[in-house]
Amino acid sequence: MPRFGRPKRDELEKLKEFAAKHQGVEGYLEPRTATFDQSLLLVARGGEWQRVPVTDRKKAESFCKRLGIPFYDAGIVGYPERMRGGRKAKPAPEAPTPAELEAWFQAESAADGD
């Protein structure tokens, strides 16, 4: 059943506990749909996940920042493959650092220029 509005304090506590108990946790802002309000989804490296409804993107991003986890917009980047159930996949690699991403983009640009 859809729930609209602010996340309750106990829901945020559940997310904090989830992040503390799992490795490689990332946060994804899920867009509002016809049946569900916008939500914050946490996904662990092993594919486990937990979500709560949120009303404000900036607060969701700030929450992830306080937990020290990456924050993404699922409407832009999509959902991580590891959360799709049914098959056992190897754990996701560590996310690249900003410096590694920049080096990759520079290498791609150089290769396109050849």
All heavy atoms as an XYZ file, in Angstrom:
901
protein
N       0.847     -1.175      0.000
C       0.000      0.000      0.000
C       0.891      1.236      0.000
O       1.824      1.336      0.773
C      -0.882     -0.052      1.247
C      -1.697      1.192      1.481
S      -3.194      0.778      2.353
C      -4.366      1.062      1.100
N       0.642      2.180     -0.872
C       1.486      3.362     -0.933
C       1.348      4.224      0.297
O       0.308      4.296      0.914
C       0.981      4.092     -2.181
C      -0.390      3.608     -2.404
C      -0.446      2.223     -1.843
N       2.453      4.871      0.639
C       2.453      5.802      1.762
C       3.050      7.092      1.273
O       4.075      7.090      0.615
C       3.295      5.250      2.904
C       2.646      4.060      3.538
C       3.123      3.810      4.946
N       3.627      4.960      5.609
C       4.912      5.120      5.940
N       5.785      4.209      5.655
N       5.313      6.191      6.567
N       2.413      8.169      1.579
C       2.902      9.462      1.143
C       3.325     10.271      2.354
O       2.784     10.105      3.437
C       1.821     10.213      0.358
C       1.468      9.503     -0.913
C       0.453      8.567     -0.947
C       2.177      9.741     -2.071
C       0.140      7.900     -2.112
C       1.874      9.074     -3.239
C       0.853      8.153     -3.259
N       4.288     11.135      2.169
C       4.685     12.019      3.253
C       6.094     11.781      3.729
O       6.904     11.134      3.084
N       6.365     12.303      4.894
C       7.707     12.258      5.471
C       8.017     10.886      6.048
O       7.145     10.238      6.608
C       7.807     13.280      6.597
C       7.613     14.689      6.145
C       7.611     15.597      7.331
N       8.825     15.359      8.092
C       9.581     16.300      8.607
N       9.237     17.541      8.469
N      10.654     16.015      9.282
N       9.295     10.468      5.956
C       9.654      9.209      6.612
C       9.593      9.405      8.121
O       9.914     10.469      8.632
C      11.085      8.949      6.150
C      11.596     10.265      5.717
C      10.412     11.080      5.272
N       9.156      8.394      8.794
C       9.116      8.457     10.255
C      10.506      8.179     10.803
O      11.326      7.530     10.167
C       8.115      7.437     10.785
C       6.700      7.758     10.362
C       5.731      6.766     10.933
C       4.325      7.141     10.510
N       3.347      6.196     10.983
N      10.754      8.682     12.007
C      12.067      8.534     12.625
C      12.497      7.066     12.700
O      13.647      6.745     12.426
C      12.059      9.158     14.022
C      13.429      9.213     14.656
C      13.433      9.943     15.975
N      12.888     11.282     15.892
C      13.576     12.374     15.550
N      14.845     12.257     15.252
N      13.011     13.546     15.508
N      11.571      6.149     13.022
C      11.953      4.738     13.114
C      12.336      4.172     11.753
O      13.187      3.297     11.653
C      10.860      3.906     13.781
C       9.555      3.880     13.009
O       9.219      4.886     12.353
O       8.863      2.850     13.073
N      11.748      4.701     10.665
C      12.133      4.245      9.327
C      13.555      4.685      9.003
O      14.338      3.930      8.439
C      11.156      4.779      8.280
C       9.782      4.155      8.389
C       8.793      4.774      7.432
O       8.870      6.003      7.190
O       7.946      4.035      6.929
N      13.892      5.920      9.365
C      15.253      6.395      9.139
C      16.245      5.616      9.990
O      17.361      5.320      9.541
C      15.355      7.893      9.426
C      14.600      8.800      8.459
C      14.724     10.253      8.886
C      15.079      8.612      7.037
N      15.843      5.259     11.195
C      16.709      4.443     12.050
C      16.954      3.078     11.412
O      18.057      2.549     11.473
C      16.117      4.284     13.451
C      16.205      5.534     14.294
C      17.634      6.024     14.510
O      18.537      5.174     14.739
O      17.854      7.241     14.442
N      15.919      2.513     10.786
C      16.080      1.223     10.102
C      17.087      1.348      8.963
O      17.898      0.444      8.744
C      14.737      0.720      9.577
C      13.825      0.208     10.647
C      12.510     -0.253     10.068
C      11.542     -0.644     11.174
N      10.230     -1.029     10.648
N      17.032      2.478      8.242
C      18.006      2.684      7.169
C      19.418      2.816      7.731
O      20.368      2.284      7.163
C      17.659      3.918      6.345
C      16.467      3.815      5.406
C      16.326      5.098      4.601
C      16.571      2.624      4.478
N      19.556      3.531      8.843
C      20.882      3.673      9.472
C      21.411      2.307      9.888
O      22.578      1.992      9.666
C      20.797      4.588     10.686
C      20.651      6.039     10.359
C      20.579      6.849     11.641
C      20.256      8.302     11.373
N      20.107      9.083     12.608
N      20.555      1.494     10.493
C      20.958      0.149     10.914
C      21.337     -0.703      9.707
O      22.318     -1.436      9.734
C      19.832     -0.522     11.699
C      19.594      0.057     13.072
C      18.392     -0.562     13.768
O      17.981     -1.687     13.409
O      17.846      0.095     14.671
N      20.541     -0.608      8.645
C      20.823     -1.365      7.430
C      22.200     -1.000      6.891
O      23.008     -1.867      6.569
C      19.741     -1.071      6.382
C      19.964     -1.777      5.073
C      19.507     -3.067      4.875
C      20.647     -1.155      4.033
C      19.712     -3.724      3.676
C      20.860     -1.795      2.833
C      20.389     -3.088      2.661
N      22.476      0.313      6.805
C      23.774      0.778      6.289
C      24.925      0.314      7.172
O      26.000     -0.024      6.678
C      23.773      2.299      6.155
N      24.700      0.287      8.482
C      25.757     -0.125      9.408
C      26.028     -1.628      9.326
O      27.158     -2.064      9.548
C      25.377      0.254     10.834
N      25.029     -2.417      8.999
C      25.166     -3.880      9.000
C      25.581     -4.463      7.656
O      25.859     -5.649      7.563
C      23.845     -4.525      9.419
C      23.493     -4.285     10.868
C      22.173     -4.935     11.219
C      21.805     -4.677     12.662
N      20.509     -5.255     13.016
N      25.594     -3.665      6.599
C      25.905     -4.172      5.266
C      27.087     -3.426      4.663
O      27.317     -2.272      4.972
C      24.680     -4.036      4.348
C      23.533     -4.884      4.757
N      22.602     -4.477      5.696
C      23.168     -6.129      4.382
C      21.721     -5.438      5.867
N      22.037     -6.447      5.084
N      27.782     -4.106      3.772
C      28.936     -3.513      3.103
C      28.533     -2.968      1.738
O      27.626     -3.488      1.091
C      30.037     -4.541      2.931
C      30.658     -4.986      4.228
C      31.828     -5.917      3.988
O      32.024     -6.427      2.903
N      32.621     -6.122      5.026
N      29.255     -1.938      1.309
C      29.052     -1.403     -0.035
C      27.682     -0.806     -0.271
O      27.152     -0.907     -1.373
N      27.102     -0.160      0.724
C      25.748      0.389      0.601
C      25.772      1.675     -0.218
O      26.655      2.521     -0.053
C      25.132      0.653      1.989
C      23.772      1.323      1.874
C      25.012     -0.646      2.762
N      24.798      1.788     -1.119
C      24.607      2.980     -1.928
C      23.151      3.422     -1.797
O      22.269      2.602     -1.609
C      24.900      2.694     -3.401
C      26.327      2.272     -3.656
C      26.551      1.824     -5.080
O      25.629      1.245     -5.696
O      27.666      2.045     -5.573
N      22.926      4.732     -1.900
C      21.577      5.279     -1.824
C      21.074      5.668     -3.202
O      21.814      6.235     -4.008
N      19.805      5.366     -3.475
C      19.169      5.703     -4.744
C      17.863      6.423     -4.478
O      17.005      5.909     -3.756
C      18.874      4.428     -5.561
C      20.116      3.747     -6.047
C      20.807      2.860     -5.229
C      20.612      3.994     -7.321
C      21.970      2.242     -5.665
C      21.769      3.370     -7.770
C      22.434      2.496     -6.937
O      23.577      1.891     -7.373
N      17.700      7.595     -5.065
C      16.443      8.307     -4.984
C      15.531      7.740     -6.061
O      15.874      7.772     -7.246
C      16.647      9.804     -5.210
C      15.381     10.636     -5.086
C      14.938     10.705     -3.614
C      15.594     12.024     -5.639
N      14.406      7.191     -5.648
C      13.453      6.625     -6.598
C      12.396      7.676     -6.928
O      11.859      8.312     -6.031
C      12.772      5.396     -6.010
C      13.724      4.268     -5.722
C      13.008      3.051     -5.187
O      12.424      3.136     -4.093
O      13.018      2.023     -5.871
N      12.091      7.847     -8.195
C      11.095      8.853     -8.559
C       9.691      8.450     -8.145
O       9.389      7.267     -7.967
C      11.203      8.922    -10.085
C      11.773      7.617    -10.498
C      12.637      7.147     -9.355
N       8.853      9.451     -8.007
C       7.433      9.221     -7.714
C       6.796      8.510     -8.906
O       7.135      8.783    -10.058
C       6.742     10.556     -7.485
C       5.248     10.431     -7.255
C       4.655     11.756     -6.948
N       5.209     12.165     -5.666
C       5.079     13.370     -5.155
N       4.446     14.303     -5.814
N       5.594     13.657     -3.985
N       5.924      7.569     -8.625
C       5.179      6.878     -9.675
C       3.694      7.111     -9.432
O       3.306      7.790     -8.482
C       5.471      5.357     -9.661
O       4.950      4.790     -8.454
C       6.957      5.072     -9.778
N       2.864      6.497    -10.255
C       1.413      6.639    -10.089
C       0.926      6.018     -8.781
O      -0.102      6.425     -8.250
C       0.693      5.996    -11.268
N       1.671      5.049     -8.257
C       1.201      4.356     -7.051
C       2.072      4.580     -5.818
O       1.632      4.296     -4.713
C       1.115      2.835     -7.297
O       2.374      2.366     -7.770
C       0.041      2.518     -8.319
N       3.289      5.066     -6.000
C       4.185      5.250     -4.858
C       4.826      6.625     -4.883
O       5.159      7.150     -5.939
C       5.295      4.184     -4.843
C       4.777      2.816     -4.523
C       4.527      1.912     -5.542
C       4.503      2.438     -3.228
C       4.038      0.658     -5.264
C       4.019      1.185     -2.935
C       3.775      0.286     -3.962
N       5.017      7.172     -3.706
C       5.697      8.456     -3.564
C       7.186      8.262     -3.784
O       7.693      7.144     -3.797
C       5.422      9.014     -2.160
C       5.617     10.513     -2.073
O       5.922     11.145     -3.105
O       5.465     11.054     -0.974
N       7.894      9.348     -3.960
C       9.345      9.321     -4.053
C       9.915      8.595     -2.833
O       9.398      8.734     -1.736
C       9.824     10.776     -4.092
C      11.291     10.984     -4.098
C      11.591     12.464     -4.260
O      11.906     12.886     -5.344
N      11.485     13.233     -3.201
N      10.975      7.825     -3.022
C      11.546      7.089     -1.892
C      13.058      7.041     -1.986
O      13.653      7.273     -3.037
C      10.965      5.670     -1.823
O      11.258      4.954     -2.999
N      13.669      6.736     -0.844
C      15.109      6.517     -0.763
C      15.327      5.026     -0.605
O      14.804      4.403      0.313
C      15.709      7.269      0.425
C      17.200      7.031      0.677
C      18.045      7.440     -0.530
C      17.646      7.766      1.929
N      16.082      4.458     -1.530
C      16.385      3.033     -1.556
C      17.855      2.853     -1.220
O      18.711      3.483     -1.834
C      16.101      2.477     -2.949
C      16.558      1.064     -3.259
C      15.671      0.053     -2.529
C      16.521      0.818     -4.754
N      18.157      2.028     -0.231
C      19.545      1.674      0.063
C      19.782      0.261     -0.457
O      18.989     -0.637     -0.196
C      19.831      1.728      1.561
C      19.707      3.084      2.247
C      20.223      2.995      3.683
C      20.412      4.186      1.497
N      20.873      0.081     -1.189
C      21.221     -1.220     -1.765
C      22.621     -1.591     -1.311
O      23.563     -0.817     -1.481
C      21.165     -1.202     -3.307
C      21.484     -2.579     -3.869
C      19.812     -0.725     -3.794
N      22.761     -2.781     -0.734
C      24.063     -3.268     -0.275
C      24.775     -4.003     -1.407
O      24.162     -4.403     -2.399
C      23.879     -4.207      0.920
N      26.074     -4.188     -1.245
C      26.883     -4.871     -2.257
C      26.336     -6.262     -2.570
O      26.395     -6.714     -3.711
C      28.333     -4.968     -1.792
C      29.242     -5.574     -2.853
C      30.699     -5.553     -2.473
N      31.138     -4.168     -2.347
C      31.882     -3.722     -1.343
N      32.272     -4.523     -0.396
N      32.243     -2.458     -1.290
N      25.796     -6.944     -1.571
C      25.270     -8.293     -1.780
C      23.899     -8.341     -2.421
O      23.370     -9.417     -2.669
N      23.284     -7.186     -2.696
C      21.976     -7.148     -3.336
C      20.819     -6.910     -2.381
O      19.692     -6.702     -2.815
N      21.067     -6.940     -1.079
C      20.007     -6.667     -0.116
C      19.611     -5.202     -0.243
O      20.437     -4.364     -0.585
C      20.473     -6.928      1.329
C      21.032     -8.299      1.582
C      22.531     -8.400      1.277
O      23.152     -7.424      0.834
O      23.073     -9.496      1.473
N      18.354     -4.889      0.048
C      17.916     -3.512     -0.078
C      16.810     -3.194      0.923
O      16.161     -4.092      1.456
C      17.457     -3.202     -1.494
C      16.377     -4.118     -1.999
C      16.562     -5.299     -2.660
C      14.968     -3.952     -1.863
N      15.346     -5.879     -2.947
C      14.353     -5.065     -2.472
C      14.166     -2.978     -1.292
C      12.973     -5.216     -2.529
C      12.787     -3.130     -1.352
C      12.221     -4.233     -1.970
N      16.638     -1.893      1.139
C      15.584     -1.397      2.015
C      15.228      0.014      1.551
O      16.095      0.765      1.121
C      16.039     -1.377      3.463
C      14.922     -1.080      4.424
C      15.261     -1.532      5.838
O      16.402     -1.843      6.159
N      14.263     -1.566      6.673
N      13.937      0.385      1.643
C      13.512      1.712      1.185
C      12.520      2.336      2.150
O      11.843      1.631      2.891
C      12.909      1.642     -0.205
C      11.539      1.028     -0.267
C      10.820      1.231     -1.605
N      11.559      0.972     -2.789
C      11.515     -0.170     -3.491
N      10.765     -1.161     -3.090
N      12.224     -0.300     -4.579
N      12.466      3.675      2.096
C      11.465      4.439      2.837
C      11.026      5.610      1.959
O      11.794      6.098      1.138
C      11.974      4.989      4.194
C      12.383      3.873      5.122
C      13.084      5.987      4.015
N       9.782      6.053      2.100
C       9.331      7.226      1.341
C      10.037      8.485      1.850
O      10.324      8.596      3.036
C       7.831      7.279      1.622
C       7.639      6.524      2.886
C       8.735      5.506      2.953
N      10.335      9.399      0.934
C      10.940     10.680      1.295
C      10.233     11.787      0.526
O       9.739     11.572     -0.571
C      12.457     10.720      1.011
C      13.214      9.733      1.874
C      12.759     10.472     -0.451
N      10.216     12.968      1.101
C       9.557     14.090      0.429
C      10.536     15.055     -0.213
O      10.156     15.830     -1.064
C       8.682     14.886      1.419
O       9.502     15.317      2.499
C       7.550     14.029      1.941
N      11.784     14.996      0.185
C      12.734     16.004     -0.247
C      14.037     15.368     -0.718
O      14.702     14.668      0.049
C      12.993     16.957      0.934
C      13.847     18.132      0.553
O      15.065     17.938      0.335
O      13.306     19.246      0.507
N      14.398     15.618     -1.963
C      15.627     15.065     -2.538
C      16.859     15.506     -1.746
O      17.740     14.708     -1.466
C      15.760     15.517     -3.990
C      17.058     15.100     -4.629
C      17.323     15.847     -5.924
N      18.627     15.502     -6.427
C      18.867     14.478     -7.224
N      17.884     13.712     -7.633
N      20.091     14.224     -7.624
N      16.921     16.798     -1.396
C      18.091     17.315     -0.694
C      18.266     16.643      0.665
O      19.380     16.360      1.080
C      18.004     18.831     -0.537
C      18.201     19.566     -1.838
C      18.160     21.055     -1.647
C      18.336     21.745     -2.994
N      18.357     23.189     -2.861
N      17.155     16.373      1.352
C      17.255     15.700      2.648
C      17.720     14.264      2.470
O      18.495     13.756      3.277
C      15.926     15.763      3.388
C      15.615     17.147      3.905
C      14.324     17.183      4.670
C      14.028     18.607      5.139
N      12.759     18.700      5.837
N      17.256     13.605      1.423
C      17.695     12.230      1.156
C      19.188     12.205      0.855
O      19.933     11.357      1.351
C      16.901     11.638     -0.008
N      19.640     13.161      0.050
C      21.063     13.240     -0.290
C      21.892     13.557      0.951
O      22.955     12.966      1.169
C      21.265     14.316     -1.359
C      22.640     14.348     -1.937
C      22.745     15.263     -3.146
O      21.778     15.960     -3.487
O      23.832     15.258     -3.754
N      21.399     14.460      1.773
C      22.089     14.816      3.013
C      22.169     13.620      3.959
O      23.192     13.386      4.607
C      21.371     15.981      3.685
O      21.946     16.280      4.918
N      21.095     12.859      4.041
C      21.057     11.656      4.882
C      22.158     10.689      4.444
O      22.915     10.174      5.272
C      19.677     11.005      4.790
C      19.531      9.750      5.582
C      19.304      9.784      6.942
C      19.590      8.507      4.959
C      19.155      8.617      7.683
C      19.446      7.343      5.685
C      19.229      7.396      7.043
N      22.278     10.457      3.136
C      23.314      9.550      2.615
C      24.705     10.098      2.891
O      25.608      9.346      3.258
C      23.123      9.316      1.119
S      21.682      8.289      0.741
N      24.857     11.402      2.746
C      26.156     12.017      3.007
C      26.563     11.818      4.464
O      27.712     11.498      4.757
C      26.110     13.506      2.657
C      27.441     14.191      2.738
C      27.352     15.621      2.255
C      28.719     16.269      2.297
N      28.684     17.638      1.798
N      25.599     12.002      5.383
C      25.897     11.792      6.808
C      26.296     10.351      7.085
O      27.109     10.090      7.970
C      24.684     12.165      7.670
C      24.527     13.657      7.869
C      23.536     13.987      8.967
N      22.272     13.285      8.889
C      21.189     13.716      8.250
N      21.217     14.861      7.608
N      20.092     13.004      8.253
N      25.726      9.410      6.329
C      26.084      7.997      6.508
C      27.380      7.645      5.778
O      27.913      6.557      5.947
C      24.963      7.091      5.999
C      23.650      7.132      6.772
C      22.643      6.174      6.133
C      23.852      6.780      8.231
N      27.857      8.549      4.932
C      29.082      8.291      4.185
C      28.894      7.320      3.042
O      29.809      6.572      2.701
N      27.697      7.333      2.426
C      27.429      6.417      1.308
C      27.123      7.224      0.049
O      26.612      8.334      0.118
C      26.279      5.441      1.625
C      24.968      6.180      1.873
C      26.633      4.556      2.816
C      23.769      5.269      2.074
N      27.438      6.670     -1.128
C      27.141      7.361     -2.384
C      25.637      7.533     -2.573
O      24.845      6.712     -2.107
C      27.708      6.433     -3.462
C      28.616      5.500     -2.764
C      28.136      5.401     -1.350
N      25.254      8.582     -3.279
C      23.856      8.887     -3.540
C      23.659      9.058     -5.044
O      24.418      9.781     -5.691
C      23.470     10.180     -2.815
C      22.071     10.640     -3.087
C      20.995     10.055     -2.439
C      21.830     11.672     -3.979
C      19.699     10.492     -2.685
C      20.538     12.113     -4.236
C      19.471     11.519     -3.575
N      22.664      8.370     -5.593
C      22.378      8.426     -7.021
C      20.891      8.664     -7.238
O      20.070      8.365     -6.380
C      22.760      7.100     -7.711
C      24.178      6.682     -7.485
C      24.483      5.673     -6.571
C      25.217      7.285     -8.173
C      25.795      5.289     -6.362
C      26.535      6.893     -7.968
C      26.807      5.900     -7.061
O      28.108      5.514     -6.843
N      20.552      9.140     -8.415
C      19.156      9.289     -8.819
C      18.817      8.087     -9.701
O      19.344      7.963    -10.810
C      18.981     10.602     -9.583
C      17.537     10.910     -9.897
O      16.756      9.969    -10.199
O      17.172     12.095     -9.845
N      17.955      7.211     -9.219
C      17.613      5.995     -9.963
C      16.935      6.317    -11.288
O      17.019      5.540    -12.233
C      16.719      5.079     -9.124
N      16.284      7.463    -11.376
C      15.665      7.869    -12.629
C      16.684      8.204    -13.700
O      16.366      8.198    -14.886
N      17.911      8.488    -13.293
C      18.979      8.821    -14.241
C      19.912      7.634    -14.459
O      20.199      7.262    -15.588
C      19.783     10.045    -13.750
C      18.870     11.271    -13.704
C      21.008     10.292    -14.633
C      19.489     12.482    -13.061
N      20.390      7.037    -13.369
C      21.388      5.967    -13.495
C      20.789      4.572    -13.505
O      21.471      3.610    -13.799
C      22.464      6.053    -12.377
C      23.159      7.396    -12.398
C      21.864      5.776    -11.010
N      19.505      4.453    -13.169
C      18.872      3.138    -13.101
C      19.167      2.458    -11.774
O      19.694      3.068    -10.844
N      18.817      1.178    -11.708
C      19.000      0.395    -10.495
C      20.198     -0.530    -10.669
O      20.464     -1.001    -11.774
C      17.750     -0.441    -10.202
C      16.576      0.408     -9.812
C      15.713      0.917    -10.767
C      16.338      0.713     -8.476
C      14.638      1.710    -10.408
C      15.264      1.504     -8.105
C      14.416      2.001     -9.081
O      13.365      2.790     -8.711
N      20.905     -0.813     -9.570
C      22.064     -1.708     -9.702
C      21.631     -3.135    -10.035
O      20.635     -3.636     -9.505
C      22.733     -1.636     -8.329
C      21.677     -1.171     -7.397
C      20.711     -0.352     -8.196
N      22.368     -3.758    -10.908
C      22.072     -5.121    -11.349
C      22.009     -6.099    -10.176
O      21.219     -7.030    -10.170
C      23.136     -5.568    -12.354
C      22.885     -6.933    -12.966
C      21.655     -6.977    -13.857
O      21.333     -5.987    -14.508
O      21.014     -8.045    -13.895
N      22.825     -5.855     -9.152
C      22.923     -6.800     -8.042
C      21.635     -6.932     -7.229
O      21.462     -7.889     -6.503
C      24.087     -6.435     -7.131
C      23.898     -5.134     -6.397
C      25.155     -4.774     -5.625
N      25.063     -3.477     -5.015
C      25.333     -2.330     -5.607
N      25.712     -2.329     -6.865
N      25.219     -1.199     -4.963
N      20.709     -5.973     -7.347
C      19.488     -6.088     -6.554
C      18.403     -6.880     -7.275
O      17.371     -7.164     -6.714
C      18.976     -4.726     -6.108
C      18.301     -3.910     -7.167
S      17.625     -2.364     -6.528
C      16.204     -2.923     -5.634
N      18.653     -7.231     -8.502
C      17.672     -8.028     -9.238
C      17.767     -9.464     -8.743
O      18.768    -10.119     -8.926
C      17.944     -7.962    -10.734
C      17.911     -6.543    -11.265
C      18.066     -6.517    -12.759
N      18.577     -5.283    -13.284
C      17.984     -4.098    -13.245
N      16.834     -3.974    -12.633
N      18.528     -3.032    -13.782
N      16.715     -9.941     -8.129
C      16.714    -11.266     -7.515
C      16.749    -12.388     -8.520
O      16.699    -12.198     -9.723
N      16.831    -13.579     -8.008
C      16.734    -14.762     -8.846
C      18.047    -15.387     -9.227
O      18.134    -16.579     -9.394
N      19.068    -14.617     -9.383
C      20.341    -15.229     -9.733
C      21.423    -14.685     -8.824
O      21.398    -13.547     -8.406
C      20.689    -14.990    -11.190
C      21.009    -13.569    -11.526
C      21.579    -13.545    -12.948
N      22.408    -12.379    -13.044
C      22.266    -11.448    -13.956
N      21.338    -11.554    -14.844
N      23.061    -10.410    -13.972
N      22.350    -15.544     -8.530
C      23.461    -15.154     -7.659
C      24.568    -14.578     -8.528
O      25.094    -15.242     -9.402
C      23.994    -16.363     -6.883
C      23.017    -16.905     -5.884
C      22.930    -15.975     -4.712
C      22.019    -16.553     -3.656
N      21.808    -15.676     -2.560
N      24.869    -13.347     -8.297
C      25.949    -12.690     -9.026
C      27.109    -12.464     -8.078
O      26.940    -12.445     -6.862
C      25.465    -11.360     -9.589
N      28.281    -12.294     -8.649
C      29.418    -11.985     -7.796
C      29.210    -10.586     -7.212
O      28.518     -9.759     -7.814
C      30.720    -12.082     -8.577
C      30.844    -11.123     -9.723
C      32.144    -11.373    -10.441
C      32.245    -10.408    -11.614
N      33.437    -10.606    -12.378
N      29.779    -10.322     -6.072
C      29.597     -9.001     -5.463
C      30.070     -7.890     -6.395
O      30.992     -8.067     -7.180
C      30.479     -9.060     -4.209
C      30.659    -10.497     -3.932
C      30.607    -11.192     -5.271
N      29.408     -6.761     -6.295
C      29.769     -5.617     -7.124
C      31.145     -5.101     -6.712
O      31.488     -5.124     -5.537
C      28.737     -4.519     -6.965
N      31.903     -4.626     -7.670
C      33.199     -4.048     -7.317
C      32.999     -2.718     -6.606
O      31.915     -2.143     -6.632
C      33.878     -3.857     -8.674
C      32.744     -3.709     -9.629
C      31.640     -4.582     -9.091
N      34.060     -2.245     -6.004
C      34.001     -0.934     -5.365
C      33.689      0.113     -6.431
O      34.128      0.004     -7.570
C      35.355     -0.606     -4.716
C      35.674     -1.453     -3.512
C      34.763     -1.155     -2.333
O      34.347     -0.007     -2.148
O      34.462     -2.105     -1.606
N      32.932      1.115     -6.067
C      32.632      2.211     -6.992
C      33.919      2.974     -7.291
O      34.764      3.129     -6.418
C      31.593      3.138     -6.382
N      34.075      3.434     -8.529
C      35.285      4.183     -8.861
C      35.304      5.522     -8.132
O      34.262      6.110     -7.856
C      35.186      4.390    -10.375
C      33.749      4.206    -10.699
C      33.189      3.279     -9.669
N      36.489      5.986     -7.858
C      36.648      7.293     -7.216
C      36.434      8.374     -8.278
O      36.532      8.093     -9.484
C      38.055      7.452     -6.621
O      38.998      7.462     -7.701
C      38.376      6.352     -5.630
N      36.182      9.610     -7.861
C      36.065     10.689     -8.856
C      37.303     10.806     -9.730
O      37.199     11.059    -10.925
C      35.850     11.929     -7.990
C      35.168     11.412     -6.758
C      35.814     10.074     -6.521
N      38.490     10.612     -9.154
C      39.732     10.695     -9.936
C      39.785      9.574    -10.983
O      40.202      9.803    -12.122
C      40.942     10.615     -9.013
N      39.348      8.363    -10.607
C      39.329      7.255    -11.562
C      38.336      7.512    -12.687
O      38.614      7.216    -13.852
C      38.994      5.946    -10.848
C      40.085      5.452     -9.924
C      39.664      4.297     -9.048
O      38.465      4.203     -8.690
O      40.528      3.477     -8.710
N      37.171      8.080    -12.345
C      36.193      8.411    -13.379
C      36.738      9.464    -14.338
O      36.579      9.348    -15.553
C      34.898      8.925    -12.741
C      33.974      7.872    -12.158
C      32.808      8.534    -11.439
C      33.463      6.944    -13.241
N      37.383     10.488    -13.787
C      37.945     11.542    -14.628
C      38.997     10.967    -15.564
O      39.034     11.294    -16.753
C      38.539     12.655    -13.759
C      39.053     13.831    -14.536
C      37.990     14.545    -15.354
O      36.813     14.570    -14.932
O      38.336     15.069    -16.433
N      39.870     10.085    -15.062
C      40.892      9.460    -15.899
C      40.249      8.632    -17.008
O      40.693      8.648    -18.156
C      41.814      8.592    -15.038
N      39.170      7.946    -16.688
C      38.469      7.133    -17.691
C      37.882      8.024    -18.776
O      38.020      7.747    -19.961
C      37.385      6.307    -17.016
C      36.641      5.434    -17.970
C      37.032      4.224    -18.457
C      35.384      5.711    -18.585
N      36.088      3.726    -19.326
C      35.066      4.634    -19.427
C      34.497      6.767    -18.509
C      33.907      4.579    -20.181
C      33.333      6.721    -19.264
C      33.049      5.631    -20.084
N      37.215      9.138    -18.357
C      36.631     10.054    -19.335
C      37.712     10.663    -20.230
O      37.510     10.815    -21.430
C      35.824     11.158    -18.648
C      34.503     10.687    -18.124
C      34.165     10.883    -16.788
C      33.579     10.069    -18.944
C      32.938     10.452    -16.299
C      32.358      9.639    -18.483
C      32.029      9.836    -17.144
N      38.853     11.005    -19.630
C      39.935     11.576    -20.422
C      40.470     10.557    -21.427
O      40.758     10.884    -22.580
C      41.046     12.092    -19.522
C      40.651     13.342    -18.777
C      41.723     13.830    -17.820
O      42.771     13.229    -17.691
N      41.444     14.934    -17.142
N      40.605      9.305    -20.992
C      41.078      8.247    -21.887
C      40.087      8.022    -23.020
O      40.498      7.837    -24.182
C      41.303      6.957    -21.099
N      38.796      8.059    -22.725
C      37.758      7.894    -23.757
C      37.819      9.045    -24.758
O      37.701      8.828    -25.958
C      36.375      7.808    -23.114
C      36.106      6.484    -22.421
C      35.992      5.336    -23.393
O      35.234      5.439    -24.387
O      36.674      4.316    -23.157
N      37.982     10.277    -24.251
C      38.065     11.447    -25.129
C      39.282     11.357    -26.030
O      39.215     11.682    -27.213
C      38.134     12.734    -24.301
O      36.933     12.924    -23.620
N      40.415     10.922    -25.478
C      41.631     10.777    -26.266
C      41.462      9.709    -27.341
O      41.896      9.875    -28.475
C      42.824     10.443    -25.356
N      40.789      8.626    -27.002
C      40.575      7.539    -27.965
C      39.625      7.984    -29.078
O      39.797      7.628    -30.235
C      39.996      6.307    -27.263
N      38.640      8.812    -28.744
C      37.704      9.323    -29.756
C      38.388     10.300    -30.701
O      37.992     10.436    -31.845
C      36.502     10.017    -29.094
C      35.588      9.020    -28.380
O      35.669      7.825    -28.683
O      34.801      9.471    -27.516
N      39.412     10.995    -30.208
C      40.120     11.977    -31.015
C      41.087     11.363    -32.012
O      41.556     12.023    -32.923
N      41.402     10.089    -31.860
C      42.383      9.438    -32.758
C      41.781      9.145    -34.102
O      40.702      8.900    -34.343
C      42.918      8.144    -32.154
C      43.807      8.427    -30.951
O      44.344      9.543    -30.867
O      43.957      7.530    -30.104
